[in-house]
Amino acid sequence: MPPHSAGRILLAPMEGLVDHIMRDMLTQIGGIDECVTEFLRITDQLLPVKVFKRICPEIDNAWRTPAGTPVVLQLLGSDADWMAENAQRAARLGAPALDINFGCPAKTVNRHRGGAVLLEEPETLFAIVRAVRQAVPDSIPVTAKMRLGYKDRSLLMENAKAIEEAGASQLVIHARTKVEGYKPPAHWQEIEPVRQQLAIPVVANGDVCTVEDYHACRLASGCQDVMIGRGLVAQPWLALQIRASLSGQERAAPLLVEVAPWLEWFLQRNQQLMLSKFAPGRVKQWLKMLAGAMPDLRQWVELLQSERDPERFAERVHAVVQELSAAS
Ligand SMILES: Cc1cc2nc3c(=O)[nH]c(=O)nc-3n(C[C@H](O)[C@H](O)[C@H](O)COP(=O)(O)O)c2cc1C
């Protein structure tokens, strides 16, 4: 028996990890309803269109990945007026929705009063969401993403209500404080009272790495919709497995032979779209996560990790892909 009705599965924004190439791959594999970009950092200026397009090249594809999945732009900053100006520019570029980041724990970002540090100031959250909301047409939903708090949870409800009252139409909660960083576990049950109090949809996020985690997260948080980050990068088939479970079926984990062509695809896209010397780094980053979830892949990944030269790395990837495909 599936314990839940269908809910949306959102791909989490992850700076330096989920760029447009990763979004392209993960949404081709399937099961994802919506993606959010890496954050666009707003300080004290109106950013040029090319900067918007660097973070979100899907702008030129009507804000969709090549597979057709909608992409939402995420803004990060503490200056309400500049956030509003830049939101307006995104709206003119056709943004289907805009998200605001109140969860980033990075020191450099927090030092400049962006991200999670704002969770100490509900009135600033309100001002930012309000300004962005008022700057763009009503047809463009403005959403926000936050953590349970900065040091503790004392302002959790106040922050969530400030965001709602300012006009946000959805709130994603990563179920940890800033101080908790990424230390497991995520506290899904702490989202539940917020969901109860808010009229807007609340989306649960944090540490969903398996089908079982997904169902446990929904049960504990009471949320219909779940955002998944690292779990989807490490297991690109997870959203499809979740979907199968929601209709009472079981979908087996992919075999190495199914993963192999994506490895080649991912390398080639990175080679085509970024300086080729950076491509091996991106592939290794992904492989490391993938191997964490697929022990059979580890020996192959070890073979690749040590190669630094981009050309030789590509040759090795090709050889590994051939072997994996032939081994089936
Ligand atoms: C490498 C990395 C980069 C991240 N970048 C962002 C970001 O740009 N914007 C944001 O709102 N959250 C960001 N996050 C937080 C994730 O969106 C998510 O809330 C967190 O990883 C917990 O979800 P998960 O356990 O499913 O990965 C980032 C997390 C990681 C690990």
The ligand as an ORCA input file, in Angstrom:
! r2SCAN-3c Opt
* xyz 0 1
  C      26.909     21.931     -2.106
  C      25.615     22.548     -1.636
  C      25.212     23.757     -2.171
  C      23.998     24.340     -1.763
  N      23.587     25.513     -2.351
  C      22.365     26.031     -2.024
  C      21.842     27.172     -2.707
  O      22.447     27.720     -3.646
  N      20.628     27.638     -2.312
  C      19.906     27.053     -1.320
  O      18.816     27.516     -0.985
  N      20.371     25.951     -0.675
  C      21.549     25.431     -1.016
  N      21.981     24.281     -0.416
  C      21.086     23.575      0.521
  C      20.254     22.526     -0.234
  O      19.348     23.164     -1.123
  C      19.436     21.654      0.742
  O      18.646     22.495      1.530
  C      20.340     20.826      1.634
  O      21.373     20.202      0.895
  C      19.529     19.740      2.361
  O      18.855     18.920      1.440
  P      19.438     17.473      0.987
  O      19.777     16.731      2.257
  O      18.318     16.842      0.223
  O      20.669     17.710      0.181
  C      23.190     23.695     -0.784
  C      23.629     22.478     -0.246
  C      24.813     21.895     -0.655
  C      25.231     20.569     -0.060
*
